[in-house]
Amino acid sequence: MSCTTILIGKSATYDGSTIIARNDDSGHGKYDPKRFIAVDPADQPRHYRSVLSHVAIELPDDPCRYTIAPNVLNNRGILAEAGISVRNVAMTATETIAVNERVLAADPMVEFRPASGDPHSPEYVPEQPGGIGEEDLITLVLPYVSSAREAVERLGALLERYGTYEANGVGISDVDEVWYVETIGGHHWIARRVPDDCYAAIPNQLGLDDFDLEDALGDRREHMCSADLREWVVARHLDRSMDRRPEHTRHLNPRKMFGTATSKDHIYNTPRAWYMQRTLNPGEDWDSPQARYTPISEDIPWCRRPEERITIGDIDFLMSSHYEDTPYDTYGTRGTEESRRRFRPIGINRNGHLGILQLRPYEPESNRALIWLSYGSNPFTSVAPFYANVRTTPEYLSNTSGEVTTNSLYWANRIIAAIADPHFTENSDAVEHFREHVLSYGDRLVAQTDAVSRRDEHVPDLLEQSNEMMADYLRSQTNQLLSQVLYTSSNLMRNAFTMSDR
């Protein structure tokens, strides 16, 4: 399992934006090249067929333009991963999660089954398509909706009709609301709105810990779910709570009802939620023997109110983090060799990209949406802002292929990380300066572009020009960082010898 998600309501961000962000990480031993592209309505499929599950779906004939950060290789389908539409709806998909065996028994995953036998034989069994999954979700939902709520409803309807072959969490936002959807078994789902003054920190674990079923099946103000969820839970005895009062259905705990709690979760998942909340709520006791929550706590809240409004820099740090200032820091000196390797870090070698999707209420709809994007292992790079409402994207971010080359941001960042990692401390200053330069330049460029766009009728052209300027600056700074870490790490090679003949 892979990926880390943070969702932030508009009253908890530094500028009143809604923000959803996610590290798209590959599985162990895999590295999926990424690119950044705009999808024109003419290029959106009308007759969709999934690569992995072979499910076929007819799509509406009125898609809108949208920008995404998909995989380069098509061996597992489009895998759009993160995107924003011209209608200013944002979506990140997916956070891989897990459900328990009782859920899987009650509503099995809809898995693809290949054909078997001779097609001319009576024993021939044709293939059985599977459901939808991470490969499909953004492509099937984002171009057809005008709000976050509408996106939740469309996603839910697709899940109920076609089912899914995997458990996933999906972040969806518009300029006012942030929603989180979790798939439960093959056809069931739940969704909850993130409170405006809260953030939700989500590792690869079913996260929702408080759910109002009455609201979900009634007014749907803050909660939504599949239509038969109540009957299904009762029929399959999925609610383990000792509370049998009628009002209990207003405070169900989906994490305990549907999720997992294993020793592997304590290594892979709960520490990431612990560290994100430790960083955003530092006034709480996180480290003493009396601390309420520890890295292996199974009851860390799904969402909470931060002590200060959250910035883009905060998110970049969190999604790059490796348990800094704790005994668990992968690159630290505290603790022991064992403790420094105990937990899976957030900033990991398998980060493919980080997408921070920001919708700003104070800007016109034409330039409201920003995708702050980085490729590769997050501790060795920085996010940079790109406008989403564009027709084309810079080649430095879009021309990624399977060939390793420094002409591509993805591969350049992968090379930097591999060179810098063995000598992290010695290279850390160069990486820190790179991050400062990119973030500050990006902020200035966005402010300048926003100011011009308010009085320029050629907004798409302007946004594309701004994106090109950001990409040019990013290329220059990335090349400079590569030069610096190459020089530093070359001097620290094990075969280094200080005496020379000159």
VEXDO-142791 format. One line per field, with one value per residue (C-alpha): residue in three letters; x, y, z. Coordinates in nm, 3 decimals. Layout:
# VEXDO-142791
rest ALA_...
c1 X_...
c2 Y_...
c3 Z_...
//
This chain:
# VEXDO-142791
rest MET_SER_CYS_THR_THR_ILE_LEU_ILE_GLY_LYS_SER_ALA_THR_TYR_ASP_GLY_SER_THR_ILE_ILE_ALA_ARG_ASN_ASP_ASP_SER_GLY_HIS_GLY_LYS_TYR_ASP_PRO_LYS_ARG_PHE_ILE_ALA_VAL_ASP_PRO_ALA_ASP_GLN_PRO_ARG_HIS_TYR_ARG_SER_VAL_LEU_SER_HIS_VAL_ALA_ILE_GLU_LEU_PRO_ASP_ASP_PRO_CYS_ARG_TYR_THR_ILE_ALA_PRO_ASN_VAL_LEU_ASN_ASN_ARG_GLY_ILE_LEU_ALA_GLU_ALA_GLY_ILE_SER_VAL_ARG_ASN_VAL_ALA_MET_THR_ALA_THR_GLU_THR_ILE_ALA_VAL_ASN_GLU_ARG_VAL_LEU_ALA_ALA_ASP_PRO_MET_VAL_GLU_PHE_ARG_PRO_ALA_SER_GLY_ASP_PRO_HIS_SER_PRO_GLU_TYR_VAL_PRO_GLU_GLN_PRO_GLY_GLY_ILE_GLY_GLU_GLU_ASP_LEU_ILE_THR_LEU_VAL_LEU_PRO_TYR_VAL_SER_SER_ALA_ARG_GLU_ALA_VAL_GLU_ARG_LEU_GLY_ALA_LEU_LEU_GLU_ARG_TYR_GLY_THR_TYR_GLU_ALA_ASN_GLY_VAL_GLY_ILE_SER_ASP_VAL_ASP_GLU_VAL_TRP_TYR_VAL_GLU_THR_ILE_GLY_GLY_HIS_HIS_TRP_ILE_ALA_ARG_ARG_VAL_PRO_ASP_ASP_CYS_TYR_ALA_ALA_ILE_PRO_ASN_GLN_LEU_GLY_LEU_ASP_ASP_PHE_ASP_LEU_GLU_ASP_ALA_LEU_GLY_ASP_ARG_ARG_GLU_HIS_MET_CYS_SER_ALA_ASP_LEU_ARG_GLU_TRP_VAL_VAL_ALA_ARG_HIS_LEU_ASP_ARG_SER_MET_ASP_ARG_ARG_PRO_GLU_HIS_THR_ARG_HIS_LEU_ASN_PRO_ARG_LYS_MET_PHE_GLY_THR_ALA_THR_SER_LYS_ASP_HIS_ILE_TYR_ASN_THR_PRO_ARG_ALA_TRP_TYR_MET_GLN_ARG_THR_LEU_ASN_PRO_GLY_GLU_ASP_TRP_ASP_SER_PRO_GLN_ALA_ARG_TYR_THR_PRO_ILE_SER_GLU_ASP_ILE_PRO_TRP_CYS_ARG_ARG_PRO_GLU_GLU_ARG_ILE_THR_ILE_GLY_ASP_ILE_ASP_PHE_LEU_MET_SER_SER_HIS_TYR_GLU_ASP_THR_PRO_TYR_ASP_THR_TYR_GLY_THR_ARG_GLY_THR_GLU_GLU_SER_ARG_ARG_ARG_PHE_ARG_PRO_ILE_GLY_ILE_ASN_ARG_ASN_GLY_HIS_LEU_GLY_ILE_LEU_GLN_LEU_ARG_PRO_TYR_GLU_PRO_GLU_SER_ASN_ARG_ALA_LEU_ILE_TRP_LEU_SER_TYR_GLY_SER_ASN_PRO_PHE_THR_SER_VAL_ALA_PRO_PHE_TYR_ALA_ASN_VAL_ARG_THR_THR_PRO_GLU_TYR_LEU_SER_ASN_THR_SER_GLY_GLU_VAL_THR_THR_ASN_SER_LEU_TYR_TRP_ALA_ASN_ARG_ILE_ILE_ALA_ALA_ILE_ALA_ASP_PRO_HIS_PHE_THR_GLU_ASN_SER_ASP_ALA_VAL_GLU_HIS_PHE_ARG_GLU_HIS_VAL_LEU_SER_TYR_GLY_ASP_ARG_LEU_VAL_ALA_GLN_THR_ASP_ALA_VAL_SER_ARG_ARG_ASP_GLU_HIS_VAL_PRO_ASP_LEU_LEU_GLU_GLN_SER_ASN_GLU_MET_MET_ALA_ASP_TYR_LEU_ARG_SER_GLN_THR_ASN_GLN_LEU_LEU_SER_GLN_VAL_LEU_TYR_THR_SER_SER_ASN_LEU_MET_ARG_ASN_ALA_PHE_THR_MET_SER_ASP_ARG
c1 0.000_0.115_0.027_-0.043_-0.329_-0.410_-0.738_-0.787_-1.106_-1.118_-1.112_-0.800_-0.584_-0.373_-0.579_-0.927_-0.864_-0.978_-0.676_-0.647_-0.303_-0.166_0.162_0.116_0.356_0.428_0.445_0.767_1.030_0.825_0.879_0.608_0.718_0.477_0.371_0.147_-0.103_-0.424_-0.706_-0.917_-1.283_-1.216_-0.959_-1.184_-1.304_-1.675_-1.650_-1.429_-1.265_-1.043_-0.702_-0.691_-1.049_-1.183_-1.501_-1.670_-1.857_-2.036_-1.952_-2.155_-2.089_-2.031_-1.696_-1.508_-1.134_-0.922_-0.556_-0.410_-0.084_-0.110_0.133_0.346_0.336_-0.005_0.049_-0.202_-0.429_-0.458_-0.418_-0.489_-0.404_-0.469_-0.666_-0.861_-1.130_-1.205_-1.515_-1.284_-1.353_-1.045_-0.993_-0.711_-0.744_-0.660_-0.546_-0.512_-0.688_-0.799_-1.120_-1.151_-1.238_-1.598_-1.662_-1.497_-1.722_-2.034_-1.960_-1.674_-1.456_-1.559_-1.251_-1.166_-1.170_-1.009_-1.177_-1.102_-1.125_-1.167_-1.412_-1.563_-1.612_-1.929_-1.702_-1.582_-1.630_-1.608_-1.417_-1.592_-1.501_-1.407_-1.517_-1.363_-1.053_-0.774_-0.701_-1.043_-1.191_-1.077_-1.138_-1.491_-1.589_-1.397_-1.493_-1.866_-1.934_-1.971_-1.925_-1.763_-2.101_-2.194_-1.861_-1.929_-2.273_-2.143_-1.860_-2.105_-2.342_-2.058_-1.943_-2.294_-2.345_-2.007_-1.844_-1.473_-1.190_-0.997_-1.049_-0.973_-1.007_-1.076_-1.037_-1.270_-1.307_-1.452_-1.398_-1.635_-1.626_-1.381_-1.511_-1.353_-1.497_-1.406_-1.507_-1.643_-1.634_-1.726_-2.026_-2.061_-1.919_-1.926_-1.834_-1.785_-1.727_-1.413_-1.518_-1.416_-1.184_-1.018_-0.767_-0.776_-0.449_-0.485_-0.230_-0.311_-0.582_-0.957_-0.977_-1.332_-1.390_-1.725_-2.014_-2.372_-2.579_-2.902_-2.757_-2.612_-2.949_-3.144_-3.040_-2.681_-2.545_-2.209_-2.232_-2.329_-2.331_-2.463_-2.841_-2.862_-2.580_-2.802_-2.973_-2.642_-2.468_-2.756_-2.801_-2.431_-2.380_-2.098_-2.160_-1.959_-2.043_-2.190_-2.401_-2.751_-2.928_-3.123_-2.896_-2.595_-2.636_-2.531_-2.187_-2.086_-1.714_-1.646_-1.279_-1.366_-1.665_-1.508_-1.132_-0.825_-0.604_-0.295_0.069_0.149_-0.073_0.146_0.453_0.312_0.011_-0.055_0.291_0.226_-0.104_0.069_0.349_0.122_-0.093_0.215_0.339_0.011_-0.089_0.246_0.091_-0.032_0.185_0.302_0.624_0.601_0.494_0.162_0.094_-0.261_-0.152_0.161_0.288_0.100_-0.227_-0.532_-0.762_-0.580_-0.863_-0.944_-0.966_-0.890_-0.850_-0.491_-0.328_-0.239_-0.366_-0.189_0.030_0.158_0.503_0.356_0.201_0.523_0.713_0.460_0.446_0.827_0.876_1.070_0.990_1.223_1.306_1.205_1.396_1.230_1.395_1.532_1.817_1.849_2.098_1.856_1.735_1.894_1.958_1.648_1.421_1.531_1.411_1.105_0.831_0.751_0.826_0.593_0.873_0.984_1.195_0.880_0.710_0.600_0.452_0.300_-0.004_-0.138_-0.469_-0.566_-0.892_-0.877_-1.207_-1.062_-0.961_-1.187_-1.293_-1.061_-0.741_-0.871_-0.712_-0.348_-0.174_0.142_0.340_0.661_0.802_1.018_1.124_0.982_1.266_1.489_1.265_0.993_0.644_0.598_0.269_0.105_-0.228_-0.482_-0.709_-0.478_-0.486_-0.122_0.141_0.520_0.724_0.962_0.675_0.474_0.738_0.830_0.898_1.046_1.392_1.608_1.708_1.771_1.548_1.256_1.178_1.071_1.397_1.613_1.456_1.492_1.865_1.912_1.747_1.954_2.279_2.193_2.037_2.362_2.498_2.178_2.327_2.598_2.346_2.063_2.161_2.154_1.810_1.678_1.794_1.639_1.305_1.320_1.402_1.129_0.854_0.934_0.965_0.642_0.456_0.583_0.500_0.147_0.087_0.213_0.009_-0.306_-0.271_-0.240_-0.515_-0.772_-0.741_-0.634_-0.898_-0.653_-0.640_-0.562_-0.263_-0.142_-0.171_0.015_0.292_0.315_0.341_0.622_0.808_0.769_0.894_1.196_1.289_1.235_1.461_1.737_1.715_1.693_2.004_2.186_2.081_2.192_2.533_2.567_2.468_2.679_2.985_2.924_2.852_3.144_3.381_3.233_3.267_3.418_3.709_3.800_4.169_4.291_4.643_4.668_4.949_4.885
c2 0.000_0.355_0.728_0.987_1.240_1.564_1.751_2.103_2.304_2.667_2.817_2.617_2.742_3.058_3.231_3.078_2.831_2.474_2.247_1.875_1.717_1.371_1.192_0.946_0.667_0.347_0.003_-0.150_-0.188_0.009_0.360_0.507_0.805_1.100_1.381_1.690_1.734_1.909_1.693_1.857_1.751_1.611_1.374_1.246_0.892_0.840_0.461_0.387_0.051_-0.011_-0.164_-0.363_-0.474_-0.457_-0.289_-0.095_0.228_0.467_0.826_1.145_1.354_1.681_1.659_1.974_2.037_1.930_1.899_1.585_1.428_1.073_0.786_0.790_0.417_0.285_-0.067_0.000_0.248_0.626_0.658_1.032_1.053_1.428_1.678_2.004_2.080_2.407_2.415_2.439_2.096_1.914_1.546_1.325_0.951_0.738_0.670_0.293_0.166_-0.171_-0.324_-0.622_-0.978_-0.951_-0.668_-0.864_-1.160_-0.942_-0.755_-0.916_-0.710_-0.717_-0.874_-0.933_-1.297_-1.385_-1.618_-1.987_-2.283_-2.319_-2.062_-2.340_-2.573_-2.600_-2.559_-2.216_-1.940_-1.584_-1.319_-1.141_-0.770_-0.635_-0.311_0.035_0.137_0.392_0.364_0.498_0.727_1.076_1.006_0.885_1.164_1.492_1.610_1.572_1.751_2.112_2.079_1.856_1.724_1.635_1.454_1.249_1.159_1.057_0.851_0.682_0.594_0.443_0.236_0.105_0.015_-0.127_-0.208_-0.190_-0.439_-0.249_-0.034_0.333_0.679_0.977_1.348_1.588_1.966_2.281_2.636_2.589_2.224_1.937_1.579_1.241_0.920_0.568_0.251_-0.025_-0.369_-0.419_-0.183_0.023_0.363_0.641_1.009_1.286_1.657_1.790_2.062_2.406_2.471_2.127_1.917_1.541_1.345_1.012_0.731_0.398_0.307_0.347_0.678_0.796_0.753_0.932_0.904_1.029_0.769_0.964_1.263_1.044_0.885_1.205_1.565_1.475_1.800_1.660_1.287_1.067_0.691_0.411_0.387_0.047_0.095_0.069_-0.253_-0.407_-0.332_-0.478_-0.786_-0.874_-0.785_-0.541_-0.300_-0.424_-0.133_-0.212_0.103_0.007_0.336_0.478_0.783_0.554_0.582_0.945_0.845_0.526_0.449_0.324_0.269_0.007_-0.127_-0.166_-0.111_-0.299_-0.269_-0.485_-0.477_-0.382_-0.074_0.026_0.018_0.155_0.375_0.510_0.673_0.898_1.026_1.075_1.282_1.503_1.585_1.626_1.891_2.082_2.062_2.094_2.225_1.878_1.620_1.373_1.233_1.172_0.840_1.011_1.119_1.048_0.944_0.754_0.640_0.312_0.450_0.319_0.602_0.905_1.137_1.146_1.525_1.803_2.180_2.300_2.544_2.778_2.820_2.585_2.710_2.551_2.533_2.343_2.089_2.053_1.986_1.734_1.540_1.535_1.443_1.154_1.204_1.499_1.582_1.236_0.912_0.777_1.017_0.812_1.060_1.161_1.095_1.049_0.711_0.394_0.239_0.028_0.318_0.520_0.239_0.141_0.331_0.402_0.772_1.006_1.131_0.798_0.684_0.571_0.914_0.959_1.303_1.539_1.734_2.016_2.124_2.476_2.656_3.025_3.205_3.554_3.505_3.494_3.150_3.176_3.168_3.033_2.688_2.604_2.269_2.281_1.994_1.806_1.482_1.219_1.164_1.462_1.521_1.621_1.858_2.125_2.184_2.459_2.630_2.577_2.715_2.444_2.629_2.584_2.414_2.302_2.234_2.291_2.019_1.997_1.844_1.683_1.516_1.246_0.909_0.580_0.705_0.851_1.205_1.535_1.702_1.577_1.714_1.368_1.198_1.492_1.481_1.103_1.137_1.412_1.203_0.893_1.093_1.300_1.027_0.851_1.189_1.351_1.586_1.713_1.783_1.913_2.282_2.272_2.105_2.353_2.651_2.497_2.464_2.825_2.960_2.762_2.837_3.208_3.249_3.058_3.279_3.594_3.466_3.372_3.713_3.890_3.669_3.711_4.089_4.094_3.834_4.054_4.313_4.095_3.935_3.672_3.478_3.128_3.263_3.445_3.139_2.923_3.183_3.190_2.811_2.822_3.080_2.859_2.557_2.750_2.866_2.516_2.368_2.619_2.558_2.180_2.173_2.385_2.152_1.850_2.011_2.084_1.740_1.570_1.768_1.712_1.341_1.287_1.420_1.176_0.861_0.564_0.549_0.915_0.989_1.331_1.308_1.390_1.442_1.813
c3 0.000_-0.062_-0.056_0.216_0.208_0.389_0.340_0.475_0.516_0.407_0.758_0.845_0.557_0.551_0.282_0.298_0.016_0.020_-0.016_-0.080_-0.113_-0.165_-0.218_-0.504_-0.409_-0.595_-0.437_-0.310_-0.581_-0.836_-0.968_-1.188_-1.404_-1.386_-1.616_-1.604_-1.887_-1.987_-2.124_-2.393_-2.415_-2.763_-2.613_-2.337_-2.416_-2.481_-2.470_-2.171_-2.104_-1.804_-1.869_-1.546_-1.496_-1.855_-1.733_-2.014_-1.938_-2.171_-2.073_-2.123_-2.431_-2.245_-2.061_-1.965_-1.987_-1.691_-1.591_-1.433_-1.318_-1.455_-1.495_-1.808_-1.879_-1.978_-1.844_-1.564_-1.736_-1.715_-1.337_-1.346_-0.971_-0.917_-1.119_-1.134_-1.390_-1.563_-1.338_-1.035_-0.890_-0.759_-0.702_-0.577_-0.621_-0.448_-0.094_-0.078_0.236_0.372_0.503_0.732_0.638_0.763_0.517_0.236_0.316_0.325_0.001_-0.197_-0.428_-0.794_-0.946_-1.310_-1.418_-1.751_-1.996_-1.954_-2.185_-2.559_-2.703_-2.914_-2.618_-2.403_-2.100_-2.218_-1.963_-2.102_-1.913_-1.631_-1.607_-1.268_-1.106_-1.118_-0.927_-0.892_-1.263_-1.353_-1.092_-1.191_-1.561_-1.489_-1.249_-1.276_-1.630_-1.563_-1.234_-1.121_-0.744_-0.486_-0.371_-0.726_-0.763_-0.448_-0.580_-0.922_-0.772_-0.535_-0.818_-1.021_-0.724_-0.661_-1.027_-1.128_-0.794_-0.720_-0.692_-0.423_-0.115_-0.170_-0.018_-0.245_-0.172_-0.355_-0.322_-0.468_-0.349_-0.053_0.055_0.103_0.102_0.167_0.021_0.138_-0.045_0.177_0.017_-0.346_-0.376_-0.058_0.027_0.284_0.256_0.507_0.465_0.632_0.879_0.754_1.049_1.045_0.858_0.803_0.805_0.627_0.581_0.411_0.658_0.669_0.849_0.923_1.297_1.342_1.102_1.123_0.943_1.003_0.820_0.543_0.472_0.535_0.475_0.372_0.509_0.621_0.538_0.244_0.184_-0.034_-0.016_0.153_0.406_0.715_0.602_0.491_0.822_1.021_0.802_0.815_1.184_1.107_1.396_1.694_1.926_2.269_2.237_2.125_2.190_1.893_1.880_1.831_1.453_1.474_1.598_1.420_1.405_1.049_1.127_1.387_1.197_0.853_0.892_1.006_1.315_1.279_1.380_1.020_1.059_1.355_1.133_0.811_0.886_1.234_1.272_0.972_1.114_1.449_1.300_1.088_1.389_1.610_1.367_1.326_1.692_1.871_2.193_2.280_2.457_2.193_2.336_2.711_2.866_2.947_2.587_2.477_2.128_2.027_1.685_1.727_1.860_1.675_1.786_1.642_1.527_1.158_1.168_1.412_1.436_1.381_1.621_1.333_0.979_0.741_0.454_0.135_0.296_0.592_0.357_0.158_0.481_0.607_0.283_0.271_0.635_0.780_1.150_1.204_1.568_1.688_1.753_1.437_1.190_0.900_0.858_1.225_1.503_1.792_1.904_1.771_1.432_1.492_1.591_1.287_1.061_1.262_1.079_0.717_0.653_0.464_0.238_0.094_-0.199_-0.379_-0.390_-0.751_-0.723_-0.467_-0.580_-0.361_-0.516_-0.410_-0.493_-0.399_-0.329_-0.370_-0.736_-1.043_-1.160_-1.460_-1.250_-0.919_-0.932_-0.863_-0.867_-0.657_-0.803_-0.737_-0.872_-0.707_-0.347_-0.157_0.096_-0.198_-0.390_-0.361_-0.490_-0.747_-0.847_-1.185_-1.300_-1.376_-1.622_-1.921_-2.261_-2.262_-1.997_-1.999_-2.169_-1.875_-1.676_-1.956_-2.175_-1.923_-2.084_-1.969_-2.067_-1.791_-1.887_-1.712_-1.973_-1.765_-1.418_-1.298_-1.385_-1.275_-0.929_-0.910_-0.990_-0.730_-0.458_-0.531_-0.523_-0.215_0.001_0.113_0.231_0.350_0.609_0.379_0.101_0.321_0.296_-0.083_-0.082_0.175_-0.032_-0.342_-0.164_-0.037_-0.382_-0.562_-0.309_-0.286_-0.664_-0.711_-0.465_-0.636_-0.982_-0.882_-0.724_-1.036_-1.269_-1.061_-1.073_-1.452_-1.508_-1.335_-1.614_-1.909_-2.130_-2.261_-1.937_-2.073_-2.265_-1.957_-1.733_-1.983_-2.005_-1.626_-1.615_-1.870_-1.659_-1.352_-1.544_-1.678_-1.330_-1.192_-1.460_-1.379_-1.005_-1.050_-1.268_-1.012_-0.730_-0.932_-0.981_-0.610_-0.481_-0.746_-0.637_-0.264_-0.295_-0.535_-0.270_-0.018_-0.227_-0.046_-0.289_-0.226_-0.153_-0.049_-0.196_-0.567_-0.816_-0.861
//
